[in-house]
């Protein structure tokens, strides 16, 4: 973006939730850049267009991002707003996550049909049908609530709620007792009154990056990266770096149920991560947790000081050398020491599960999915 340019084109999916999220990011940027005009360029993605198949049967990567990334790399948009959980851990060549905003509640939520409102997950009648498009949720439901039936449900939030509310013959072919959605999306839509139960993370681990918004831009677009930098949230970035490193080492996408939860405690300078892998039917599970210490603030300052020049200023970045990426995320002003700790934490936790047989569980799941696609 040249200094004269005052209009920035922002890529977004066309769904109501995506546009709400995109406008939220724009509103945050306007607080620092009142002189810039933002224009939203919305489009549908493969994940939006193909609604008659479960997500794993369409393909494993970039279902909700590829079309937008084509526009980004061709220069038709300057950056894209995503739900971070939709972004693959291996980014499209030439792109980076320039900002991760402060995370909203990452837990899942149960939305029940009106005639089931008096129930919770553990009290629903036997064979009650629960809709979800997530293998992660399906596996955990089958493991902890084997009396329930699970069925795939696709579409944006509006569509899925209509499928829940309508009975057979009223625009749907399936009678759902309830559906499970990400709580953050429901809250952003202003539908808190629809939430029947917030599912605690010790009952259902959440998706990698769930609850966080990410802004994707071109690597080397320093003006856009500088524009986005104030939105980069320290705690959230460390959490999602750990989670994405965990998934990256496992080689996961939509091929197996993988879940996590993470915490950053600034008082103790500690980051912790729980992670798990399930078989498709939930009968097998490998789960563990791990913690790491973040750098003392004095250590970070000393690390900066030792590279200061003789005038006392930090060195200017070499214009020909791009900053390191941490599972696709630009560091911004966050210390490499802490980012490396988060990266190592996620990788080492995955290694521990791999030693216990995680890859075998994931390969079995992948083979099962591929066999159902072929048939």
C-alpha positions in Angstrom: 0.0 0.0 0.0 1.5 3.3 -1.1 1.4 6.4 1.2 -1.2 8.0 -1.1 -3.5 5.0 -1.0 -6.5 5.7 1.3 -8.7 2.8 0.4 -8.1 -0.8 1.5 -10.1 -3.7 0.1 -11.0 -6.4 2.7 -11.8 -9.9 1.7 -14.6 -11.8 3.5 -17.0 -14.7 3.1 -20.6 -13.7 2.3 -22.2 -15.2 5.4 -23.8 -13.0 8.0 -21.3 -14.1 10.6 -18.3 -13.5 8.4 -19.5 -10.0 7.6 -20.1 -9.2 11.2 -16.5 -10.4 12.0 -15.1 -8.5 9.1 -16.8 -5.3 10.2 -15.6 -5.8 13.7 -12.0 -5.9 12.5 -12.5 -2.8 10.4 -14.0 -1.0 13.4 -10.9 -1.8 15.4 -8.6 -0.6 12.7 -10.6 2.7 12.3 -9.7 3.5 15.9 -6.1 3.9 14.8 -6.6 4.9 11.1 -9.5 7.3 10.8 -8.2 8.6 7.5 -8.5 5.2 5.7 -11.6 4.0 3.9 -12.2 0.2 4.0 -14.2 -1.6 1.3 -15.5 -5.1 1.9 -15.1 -7.6 -1.0 -17.3 -10.6 -0.2 -17.4 -14.0 -1.9 -18.4 -17.6 -1.4 -15.9 -20.4 -0.9 -15.9 -24.1 -1.7 -17.1 -24.8 1.8 -20.0 -22.5 1.3 -21.0 -23.8 -2.1 -20.9 -27.6 -1.4 -23.5 -28.2 1.3 -24.6 -31.8 0.5 -21.5 -33.5 1.7 -19.7 -33.7 5.1 -16.6 -31.5 5.2 -14.1 -34.4 5.3 -15.6 -35.8 2.1 -15.1 -32.5 0.2 -11.4 -32.2 0.9 -9.1 -31.5 3.8 -7.6 -28.1 3.2 -8.6 -24.5 2.5 -12.4 -25.2 2.1 -13.3 -21.8 3.5 -10.1 -19.9 2.5 -8.8 -20.8 -1.0 -11.1 -18.5 -3.1 -10.3 -15.6 -0.8 -6.5 -16.3 -0.9 -6.6 -16.3 -4.7 -8.1 -12.7 -4.5 -5.4 -11.8 -2.0 -2.4 -13.0 -4.0 -3.8 -11.5 -7.2 -4.0 -8.1 -5.4 -7.8 -7.8 -5.6 -8.0 -7.5 -1.8 -5.4 -6.3 0.7 -6.2 -8.6 3.6 -8.8 -11.2 4.6 -10.7 -11.7 7.8 -11.1 -15.4 8.9 -12.2 -17.4 11.8 -8.8 -18.8 12.8 -10.1 -22.4 13.1 -10.8 -22.3 9.3 -7.2 -21.5 8.4 -4.9 -24.5 7.7 -1.7 -24.7 9.8 0.3 -24.7 6.6 -0.4 -21.3 5.0 -0.8 -20.7 1.3 2.6 -19.7 -0.2 3.0 -15.9 -0.1 0.6 -15.3 2.8 0.8 -14.8 6.5 -1.4 -14.2 9.5 -0.7 -10.5 10.2 -2.9 -10.3 13.3 -4.7 -12.5 15.7 -7.3 -10.6 17.7 -8.1 -11.2 21.4 -9.8 -14.5 21.7 -13.5 -14.8 22.5 -14.8 -17.7 24.4 -13.5 -20.8 22.6 -16.0 -23.3 24.1 -18.8 -25.1 22.2 -22.5 -24.5 22.8 -25.5 -26.8 22.7 -28.5 -25.2 20.9 -31.7 -27.2 21.6 -35.0 -27.2 19.7 -37.8 -25.4 21.7 -39.5 -28.7 22.8 -36.2 -30.0 24.2 -35.2 -26.8 26.1 -35.5 -28.4 29.5 -32.7 -30.8 28.8 -28.9 -30.8 28.9 -26.5 -33.1 27.1 -26.4 -35.6 30.0 -30.2 -35.6 30.4 -31.4 -35.8 26.8 -33.7 -38.8 26.0 -32.0 -41.8 24.5 -31.6 -41.6 20.7 -32.0 -37.8 20.6 -30.5 -36.6 17.4 -27.6 -34.0 17.7 -26.3 -32.2 14.5 -22.7 -31.3 14.0 -20.3 -31.1 11.0 -17.3 -31.6 13.2 -15.5 -35.0 13.6 -14.0 -33.6 16.8 -17.4 -33.0 18.3 -18.8 -36.2 17.0 -16.0 -38.3 18.5 -16.3 -36.7 21.9 -20.1 -37.0 21.9 -20.0 -40.7 21.0 -17.5 -41.3 23.7 -19.2 -39.4 26.6 -22.9 -39.6 25.5 -23.3 -43.0 23.7 -27.1 -42.9 24.1 -27.3 -40.0 21.6 -27.4 -40.2 17.8 -25.2 -37.9 15.8 -25.9 -36.6 12.3 -24.0 -34.3 10.0 -25.5 -30.8 9.6 -24.0 -28.3 7.1 -24.6 -24.6 6.2 -23.9 -21.3 7.8 -25.3 -20.5 11.3 -28.6 -19.2 9.9 -29.1 -22.3 7.8 -28.2 -24.7 10.6 -30.6 -23.0 13.0 -33.4 -23.3 10.5 -32.7 -27.0 10.1 -32.9 -27.3 13.9 -36.2 -25.3 14.2 -38.0 -26.8 11.2 -39.5 -30.3 11.6 -39.6 -32.9 8.8 -41.8 -31.5 6.0 -41.0 -27.9 6.9 -37.8 -27.4 4.9 -35.8 -30.2 6.4 -35.5 -34.0 6.2 -34.2 -34.6 9.7 -35.6 -33.9 13.1 -32.7 -32.6 15.3 -33.1 -32.3 19.0 -30.2 -30.0 19.1 -27.0 -28.8 17.3 -23.6 -27.9 18.6 -21.9 -24.7 17.4 -18.9 -22.6 18.4 -20.1 -20.3 21.3 -18.1 -17.3 19.9 -20.0 -17.4 16.6 -23.4 -17.5 18.4 -22.4 -14.6 20.6 -21.1 -12.5 17.7 -24.5 -13.0 16.0 -26.2 -11.7 19.1 -28.0 -15.0 19.7 -27.1 -15.6 23.3 -30.7 -16.5 24.1 -30.4 -19.5 21.9 -27.7 -21.1 23.9 -29.1 -24.0 26.0 -25.8 -25.1 27.4 -22.2 -23.9 27.3 -20.1 -27.1 27.1 -17.1 -26.9 29.4 -13.8 -27.7 27.9 -13.2 -30.6 30.3 -16.3 -32.2 28.6 -15.4 -31.2 25.1 -12.0 -29.9 24.0 -12.4 -27.2 21.4 -11.0 -26.8 17.9 -7.5 -25.5 17.2 -7.8 -21.7 17.1 -11.6 -21.7 17.9 -12.9 -18.3 19.2 -10.1 -16.2 17.6 -10.2 -14.0 14.5 -7.3 -13.9 12.2 -6.3 -11.4 9.5 -4.4 -12.9 6.6 -2.3 -10.7 4.3 0.6 -11.0 1.9 4.1 -11.7 3.2 6.3 -8.7 2.7 3.4 -6.2 2.6 5.0 -4.1 5.3 2.4 -1.4 5.2 -0.5 -3.7 5.8 1.4 -5.6 8.5 2.1 -2.4 10.3 -1.6 -1.4 10.0 -2.6 -4.8 11.5 0.0 -4.9 14.3 -2.0 -3.1 17.0 -4.6 -5.9 16.8 -2.2 -8.6 17.6 -3.1 -10.0 21.0 -0.2 -11.3 23.1 -2.0 -14.0 25.1 -4.1 -15.2 22.1 -1.1 -15.4 19.8 0.8 -17.6 22.2 -2.2 -19.9 22.7 -2.9 -20.4 19.1 0.8 -20.9 18.2 0.9 -23.7 20.7 -2.3 -25.2 19.4 -1.4 -24.9 15.7 2.1 -26.4 16.4 0.3 -29.3 18.1 -1.9 -29.9 15.0 1.0 -29.4 12.6 3.2 -32.0 14.2 0.2 -34.5 14.1 -0.3 -33.7 10.5 -4.0 -33.1 11.1 -6.6 -31.5 9.1 -10.1 -32.9 8.7 -8.7 -36.4 8.7 -9.1 -37.1 12.4 -10.7 -35.7 15.5 -8.2 -33.4 17.2 -8.9 -31.0 20.0 -7.1 -28.8 22.4 -7.3 -26.1 25.1 -4.7 -23.7 26.2 -4.0 -21.1 28.9 -1.6 -18.3 29.5 -0.9 -17.1 33.1 1.1 -13.9 33.0 1.5 -13.9 36.8 3.4 -17.2 36.7 4.8 -16.5 33.2 3.4 -19.9 32.1 1.7 -21.3 29.1 -0.1 -24.7 29.3 -1.7 -26.9 26.6 -4.0 -29.9 26.7 -4.4 -31.9 23.5 -6.2 -35.1 22.4 -6.8 -37.3 19.4 -9.8 -39.6 19.1 -10.8 -42.4 16.8 -13.8 -41.6 14.6 -16.2 -43.5 16.9 -14.7 -42.0 20.1 -13.7 -45.5 21.4 -10.0 -44.6 21.4 -8.5 -41.5 22.9 -5.0 -40.3 23.5 -4.8 -37.2 25.7 -2.1 -35.4 27.6 -1.1 -31.9 28.8 2.1 -29.9 29.0 3.3 -26.6 30.4 6.2 -24.2 29.6 7.7 -21.1 31.2 7.6 -17.9 29.3 10.6 -15.6 29.4 11.0 -13.2 32.3 10.3 -9.6 31.1 13.9 -8.6 32.1 15.3 -11.5 30.0 13.3 -10.2 27.0 14.6 -6.7 27.5 18.2 -8.0 27.9 17.7 -9.9 24.6 16.7 -6.7 22.9 19.4 -4.6 24.6 22.3 -6.9 23.5 21.4 -6.1 19.8 21.0 -2.4 20.2 23.3 -0.2 18.2 25.7 2.4 19.6 23.0 5.1 19.5 20.9 3.0 21.9 18.2 2.2 19.3 17.1 -1.3 18.4 18.5 -2.4 15.0 16.3 -1.7 12.0 15.0 -4.8 10.3 16.9 -5.8 7.1 14.5 -4.9 4.2 15.5 -8.0 2.4 14.8 -10.5 5.3 11.3 -11.4 6.3 10.5 -12.0 9.9 10.1 -15.6 11.0 6.7 -17.2 10.8 5.3 -19.2 13.7 2.9 -21.8 12.1 1.9 -19.2 9.6 1.7 -16.3 12.1 3.8 -13.2 11.9 5.4 -12.3 15.2 4.6 -8.5 15.2 6.2 -7.1 18.4 5.9 -10.3 20.4 9.2 -11.7 21.6 10.6 -14.6 19.6 11.6 -16.2 23.0 7.9 -16.6 24.0 6.8 -17.6 20.5 9.5 -20.3 20.5 8.3 -21.5 23.9 4.7 -21.8 22.6 5.9 -23.5 19.4 8.0 -26.0 21.3 5.2 -26.7 23.7 2.7 -27.7 21.0 5.3 -29.7 19.1 6.5 -31.7 22.1 3.0 -32.5 23.3 2.2 -33.9 19.8 5.4 -35.9 20.0 4.3 -37.5 23.3 1.0 -38.5 21.8 2.7 -39.8 18.7 4.8 -42.1 20.9 1.6 -43.5 22.3 0.1 -44.2 18.9 -1.6 -41.0 17.7 -0.6 -41.4 14.1 -2.0 -44.9 13.9 -5.4 -43.5 15.2 -5.2 -40.7 12.6 -4.3 -43.0 9.7 -7.1 -45.3 10.5 -9.5 -42.4 10.6 -8.2 -41.1 7.3 -8.4 -44.5 5.6 -12.0 -44.8 6.8 -13.0 -41.4 5.4 -11.3 -42.1 2.1 -13.1 -45.5 1.8 -16.5 -43.9 2.4 -15.7 -41.2 -0.3 -14.9 -43.9 -2.8 -18.1 -45.7 -2.1 
